[in-house]
Amino acid sequence: MGSEVAKSANDAMVGQPAAPTNGPDKAAAAVWLLCRAGSHSFALPMPHVIETMRPLRIEKLSGAPPLVLGLSIIRGEPVPVIDTAMLFDDQLTNCKRLITARTGNRTIAFAVEAVLGVQAIPSHELERLPALLRNVEAIEAIKTLDEELVFFLNTARIIPEGALDLCNSEQVEA
């Protein structure tokens, strides 16, 4: 995936569509942060990404969905941490980085193995999920990059609202 991925956030204006490359009739591209968790590559919309960081201590939560690892204190606030690999299969993420992102008016953290880079991708190049998979709300689209399937995530649909309420309550295990 390295040849198509911008080498740094400076290669794309964070939070802004990239300029059309082939004339005025081409649609602007969205900017995505490309990552890896487990055996899957995925992308988060850059306008939703807050920061990437080294992993922090994660407190387990009883009753949380299996993909929620627990809570971390990030910038003084409790933030739910998602095991991103669990969005795709039962494989756990070997967490090397956390990525914080906005989901509506809340913040969540994604546990990932690697941050691969930033890339501007025109929306017309993204493919809808096959009909049998369209009920997977967390995945907005798919695309092949360097002969590898990449899942484009919808951050607002990663955790159901009720689960976020549980994660933000005072139910942290001792």
URLINKA-V581855 format. One line per field, one symbol per residue. ss: DSSP state (H for helix, E for strand, - for the rest). psi: psi as a letter, one per 20 degrees, with the letter a starting at -180 (. if undefined). burial: + if it has 24 or more other ideal C-beta (glycine too) atoms within 12 Angstrom, else -. Layout:
BEGIN
ss: ???
psi: ???
burial: ???
END
This chain:
BEGIN
ss: -HHH-E--HHH------E----------EEEEEEEEE--EEEEEEHHHEEEEE-----E-E------EEEEEEE--EEEEEEEHHHH---------EEEEEEE--EEEEEEE-EEEEEEEEEHHH-E---HHH-----EEEEEEE--EEEEEE-HHH---HHHHHHH----E--
psi: ihhipqiriiiqopjqqqqqhlriipqqqqpqoprppcjqqrqqphiipgrqrqqrpppqpqiqqhiohbqqopkjqpppppnhhihhajpqpnohqqoqqpncjrpqppprhqphappppphiiqqqqqhijiinhhohrrqpplkppppoqohijgpqghhhgghiakkpq.
burial: +--+++--+--+-+---+----------++++++++++-+++++++-+++++--++-+--+--+--++++++-+---+++++++++++----+-+-+++++++--++++++++++++++++----+-----------++++++-+---+++++++--++---++--++------
END
